[in-house]
């Protein structure tokens, strides 16, 4: 894998980039840049660390990832870096890519061709639940989306060892969410919209579990867990919701409109 050094300060005045890529790739670029802005807006960033990626349409097996060193609120459609599955930069925007980001995202994109978008975060709530032995509990409606439908991958150190990809994929299994133990969260989607919804609900589930556990501890009581039958029934209901996200983009324009009202520069 080749990780290029940053050669010069990038220019964001690159209107010609849109002419160099297909309309389908440009749409994915805009959607992924929007996802970076949403993650920043909802407080899920870790300075310039962590990463989100999206598969580029076509047979080349390329994907887009954030330019290493930019804050999420600075990411634009033109600044995203296109790489292949060997880590080679295909379309240079003047930035390198995060080696750990490449390892995690290439693993998923190589093994799960139906997945378009992969989101990885290091939020306080996500890292806290990732550090609890029992992991995510079915304490709320949102968390039951992940009942028996989430993977767990043990911490192996900073993800720069390409051999970890095989184990990560094994532990993720067929799921669209994974808790990276002692590390953070992973959410997948066959669309950017789907990945965002799964990430949002996974983050909310982690935060609500921490609040419930703290409240129960303060009152000297235990958290209340629904029956396994109810949890599985709710999980099946959410399966239908996830499938609708995979088939529909009806929510995504609402998020884009929200960003456009505040700062449409992600489209550049």
Beta strands, then each sheet from edge to edge (+ up, - down):
strand 1: 51-55
strand 2: 63-65
strand 3: 81-83
strand 4: 89-91
strand 5: 117-121
strand 6: 151-153
strand 7: 177-180
strand 8: 184-189
sheet 1: 4+ 3- 2+ 1- 5+ 8- 7+ 6+
end
